[in-house]
Amino acid sequence: MKKILYSKKAAPYMFILPFVLTFAIFWIVPLFKSGIMSTQKILPGEETFIGLQNYTRLLGDRVFMVAVGNSFKYMIFTLLLLIPIPMLLACLVNSKQANGKVKSFFKSSLFVPALTSVVVAGTIFRLIFGEMDTSLMNQFVGLFGIGPIKWLKGEVTGFIALLALACWRWWGVNMMYFLSGLQSIPEDYYEAASIDGATTWQKFTRITIPQLKPTIVYVLTISIYGGLAMFNESYMLYQGNNSPNNIGLTIVGYLYRQGIEKNDMGYASAVGSVLLVIVMVINIIQLTATGTFKKEVDR
């Protein structure tokens, strides 16, 4: 045993063993268990194999399709808001013209919301987008002569509230990712471009964006997952999982409804399996399109 512990060949495996065990126990095993459960009808003390009936049931489930549509819409809009804007903010903070103290304050003020509990954030935004005349958003639109709006009861206005919460929480985090990527770009590239007479826009499109590609791909990947797996924000904003006409229902919210609220764990497992496949397919497509997946395979 002592020889194994002090063996140079065994040492790398000993170091990665905790990760392998954690990954297997908390990811691989639950994944296989969920796959098995998705082919069963589960009742208290009874499990019956029903094949693919849960999946065929999903195809005809109108509420599930609404949840899928809401999740995709949320994902697309968060990608449009949580990648370009934080990238531009990071460029502004990283610029030489920005004052050092202003940089620090700006970074801190944008990052602090990410440290806020989603429970607190959801409660704050529920009050901001409240129905009363005194809610912050109704006071704001009142300046333009617009009457009180029932923000969380409308499909468009409720979606705006969800996007506002997402931007408030994650702009700062993504900005930090892009800022770290910008600071790894050698300054020599920009100096050489300046000597050649390149404009600011040319530097941004021909140096900054290509050099930021790994960071962009990473942020894109986690944003796709985050958009499709969103649940807590909607749950807190609507004080539960039952938004009006399911306007805030997401795939994970529907999984929670079926598995926890209705105790139909077999059907909920099928929902989770479909979500996993959707996320993997989308990310494999985007990783292949950006050349990242092919590069890793070639290695």
Residue pairs with C-beta under 8 A, 6 or more apart in sequence:
4 10
5 14
31 276
34 269
34 272
34 273
35 269
35 273
37 265
37 266
37 269
38 54
38 55
38 266
38 269
38 270
38 272
38 273
39 49
39 50
39 51
39 52
39 54
39 266
40 47
40 48
40 49
40 50
40 266
41 47
41 48
41 50
41 53
41 266
42 48
42 264
42 265
42 266
50 266
54 266
54 267
54 269
54 270
55 270
55 274
57 267
57 270
58 64
58 267
58 270
58 271
58 274
63 246
63 249
63 254
64 251
64 254
64 271
66 246
66 249
67 246
67 249
67 250
67 251
67 253
67 254
68 251
68 278
70 246
70 247
70 248
70 249
70 250
71 227
71 228
71 230
71 250
71 251
71 252
72 228
73 159
74 159
74 162
74 163
74 166
74 227
74 230
74 250
75 223
75 224
75 227
75 228
76 227
77 159
77 163
78 163
78 166
78 170
78 223
78 226
78 227
79 220
79 223
79 224
79 227
81 163
81 166
81 167
82 166
82 167
82 170
82 171
82 174
82 219
82 223
83 174
83 216
83 219
83 220
83 223
85 167
85 171
86 171
86 172
86 174
86 175
86 177
86 178
86 219
87 174
87 175
87 178
87 212
87 216
89 106
89 110
89 171
89 175
89 178
90 175
90 176
90 178
90 179
90 181
90 182
91 178
91 182
91 204
91 208
92 98
93 103
93 106
93 107
93 175
93 179
94 179
94 182
94 183
98 106
107 172
107 175
107 176
107 179
109 172
110 171
110 172
110 175
111 172
111 173
111 175
111 176
112 172
113 121
113 168
113 169
113 171
113 172
114 169
114 170
114 172
114 173
116 169
118 169
118 232
118 233
118 236
119 236
121 165
121 168
121 169
121 233
121 236
122 165
122 232
122 233
122 235
122 236
122 237
123 236
125 161
125 164
125 165
125 168
125 237
126 152
126 236
126 237
126 238
126 239
127 135
127 136
128 135
128 136
128 137
128 161
128 164
129 135
129 137
129 151
129 152
129 157
129 161
129 164
129 237
130 137
130 138
130 151
131 138
131 148
131 149
131 150
131 151
131 152
131 153
132 138
132 148
133 139
133 142
133 148
135 148
135 151
137 149
137 151
138 148
138 149
138 151
141 149
142 148
149 157
150 157
151 157
151 158
151 160
151 161
152 158
152 161
152 237
152 238
152 243
152 244
152 248
153 244
154 247
155 245
155 247
158 243
158 244
158 247
158 248
159 247
161 237
162 230
162 233
162 234
162 237
162 248
165 233
165 237
166 230
166 233
169 233
170 226
174 219
174 223
177 215
177 218
177 219
178 212
178 215
178 219
180 215
181 211
181 212
181 214
181 215
182 208
182 212
184 211
185 207
185 208
185 211
185 212
189 207
189 211
190 203
190 207
193 202
193 203
193 206
193 207
194 203
198 206
209 216
213 290
214 292
217 286
217 287
217 290
217 292
220 286
220 290
221 283
221 286
221 287
224 279
224 282
224 283
224 286
225 279
225 283
228 250
228 251
228 275
228 278
228 279
228 282
229 251
229 252
229 275
229 279
230 250
230 252
231 250
231 252
231 253
231 256
234 241
234 243
234 248
234 249
234 250
234 253
235 241
235 253
235 256
237 248
238 248
241 249
241 253
241 256
241 257
241 261
243 249
249 257
251 271
251 274
251 275
251 278
252 275
254 271
255 268
255 271
255 272
255 275
256 268
258 264
258 267
258 268
258 271
259 265
259 267
259 268
259 269
259 271
260 268
284 293
287 293
288 294
